Amino acid sequence: MTTTAFTNANFFAGTSDAVTANTWFTVDDADGKVLATGTGKAPAADNSVDLDGKYVMPGLINCHTHITMDPTTGDGGTGANVVETSVRSVDHLHDLLKSGVTWIRECGSSYDIDLALDKMYKEGKLTKVPDILPSGRPYSMTGGHGDFPNFGHLVDSPDEMRKAVREGLKKGTMAVKVMATGGVMTAGDFMDDPQLSTEEIKVAVEEAHHKGRIVAAHAEGNPGILNAIKAGVDSIEHGFYVNDEEVDMMLKQGTYLTPTLVADWAIPEYAQGKIPDWEIKKAADALDDLYKNIMHAWKRGVPVTLGTDAGTPFNDFTMTPVELELMVEQGATPFEAFQTSVNSAKLMKIDQEYGTLEAGKYADFLVLDQDPLQDVKAVQQADKAVYKYGKRVY
């Protein structure tokens, strides 16, 4: 076994609200796992990297991305052909990793491209990208949020849902995505429009859970949020109008909430005059409400994850650190904001090996010039070093 010792680090493990000075940690070069951490003089190792007093923290885990989408458009650009979509998906994966995201969960991919890219990555044919928990295409009712060209599986009954989900699982779907409400990007519906029924979603949950997979529900308003929780989904995505009745149920069932604050914030911030006015109005009208409702659910103890909805209008693949900043602006401490990444690992069932920097876990980490616990914007550093499995990739 060959080892690398990383020395002279200000070390944030992600496990407590503290940075430890003059820290070393050793990594097994063969499997990329942390062997040990400590302070003072580092043990002997085959290789050594002096981190020069910079700040080390765990890589970020973004549990809501759409790598096939084009964030410069109002409709996600799903009409593009499979070649163009594949090329931009790889570019987006590179952008995510450069930004500090070392793991993603896809939440809907045109042409099932994430399934193919995940396979290529595992075969060593794709490099400098995050690990991927793939979803394939999402599941939507006809005419619903997800009925875009080349994008959604369209299902209109529990039986159609069962067959479609089984087909997705056969192809390699690890995270099923269902559309329980309307949304910002569809012209003919609103956030409070219920779409897939509780019975349809329940079938998706049943089939996915049989295989040990997880289910995410796009659910922005009511009664769709309530329908999805009743159906037993693992996470509510967006949840902008989540209420106390639903919070009670989520706490009882252990349901996660992925706010994607930056997705709604980016549209009125950057899209004026570039996408239809109705789309901007939907996002702007919801912003104050969603801040209030999401932070209320968080304060009541609902486990909040880190996800950005990357790929939606003007919400590009570098924005994960901005999601953390928005959490802090709404009242979280930097440490509490970083715990959303740890919760993403728990939701994705990878927390035994990822999410924090501890012995026995993989050495996915960032190296920053400034202390992220003092200023959450430290993670936005453009030229930060990014390591996967103990190897520098950016």
URSUL-V83756 format. One record per backbone hydrogen bond with DSSP energy under -0.5 kcal/mol. CO is the residue of the C=O (numbers start at 0). NH is the residue of the N-H. If there is no record, write none. Layout:
<<CO,NH> <CO,NH>>
This chain:
<<1,28> <1,29> <2,46> <3,5> <3,26> <4,6> <4,48> <5,24> <6,50> <7,52> <8,10> <8,22> <9,11> <9,55> <10,12> <10,19> <12,356> <15,17> <18,20> <19,10> <21,39> <22,8> <23,37> <24,5> <25,34> <25,35> <26,3> <26,28> <27,31> <31,362> <32,27> <33,359> <35,25> <37,23> <46,4> <48,6> <48,50> <50,53> <53,9> <54,367> <55,11> <56,365> <59,61> <59,101> <59,102> <60,62> <61,104> <63,307> <63,308> <63,309> <64,106> <65,68> <68,70> <69,72> <70,313> <74,77> <75,69> <76,79> <80,84> <81,85> <82,86> <83,87> <84,88> <85,89> <86,90> <87,91> <88,92> <89,93> <90,94> <91,95> <92,96> <93,97> <94,98> <95,100> <96,99> <99,59> <99,101> <101,130> <102,61> <103,132> <104,64> <108,111> <109,112> <111,114> <111,115> <112,116> <113,117> <114,118> <115,119> <116,120> <117,121> <118,122> <119,124> <119,125> <120,123> <130,103> <131,133> <132,105> <133,173> <133,174> <135,108> <137,139> <137,152> <138,178> <139,154> <140,143> <143,145> <143,146> <145,147> <145,151> <147,150> <147,151> <149,110> <151,153> <152,139> <152,154> <156,160> <157,161> <158,162> <159,163> <160,164> <161,165> <162,166> <163,167> <164,168> <165,169> <166,170> <167,171> <167,172> <168,171> <173,213> <175,215> <176,138> <177,179> <177,217> <178,195> <179,194> <182,185> <185,188> <189,181> <189,192> <190,220> <191,193> <192,181> <196,200> <197,201> <198,202> <199,203> <200,204> <201,205> <202,206> <203,207> <204,208> <205,209> <206,210> <207,210> <207,212> <208,211> <213,175> <214,233> <214,234> <215,177> <215,217> <216,218> <216,236> <217,179> <217,180> <218,238> <219,240> <220,224> <222,226> <223,227> <224,228> <225,229> <226,230> <227,231> <227,232> <228,231> <233,255> <234,216> <234,236> <235,237> <235,257> <236,218> <236,238> <238,241> <242,246> <243,247> <244,248> <245,249> <246,250> <247,251> <248,252> <249,253> <249,254> <255,235> <256,258> <256,304> <257,237> <259,262> <259,263> <260,263> <260,264> <261,265> <262,266> <263,267> <264,268> <265,269> <266,270> <270,273> <270,274> <275,278> <275,279> <276,280> <277,281> <278,282> <279,283> <280,284> <281,285> <282,286> <283,286> <285,289> <286,290> <287,291> <288,292> <289,293> <290,294> <291,295> <292,296> <293,297> <294,298> <295,299> <296,301> <297,300> <301,303> <302,256> <304,258> <304,306> <305,62> <306,259> <308,311> <309,65> <311,310> <311,314> <313,315> <314,310> <315,318> <318,321> <318,322> <319,323> <320,324> <321,325> <322,326> <323,327> <324,328> <325,329> <326,331> <327,330> <332,336> <333,337> <334,338> <336,339> <337,340> <337,341> <338,342> <339,305> <339,343> <340,344> <341,345> <342,346> <343,347> <344,349> <344,350> <345,348> <349,352> <349,353> <352,361> <355,357> <357,360> <360,33> <361,363> <362,364> <362,389> <363,58> <364,386> <365,56> <366,384> <367,54> <369,371> <370,373> <370,374> <374,377> <375,378> <376,379> <377,380> <380,383> <384,366> <385,392> <385,393> <386,364> <387,390> <390,387>>
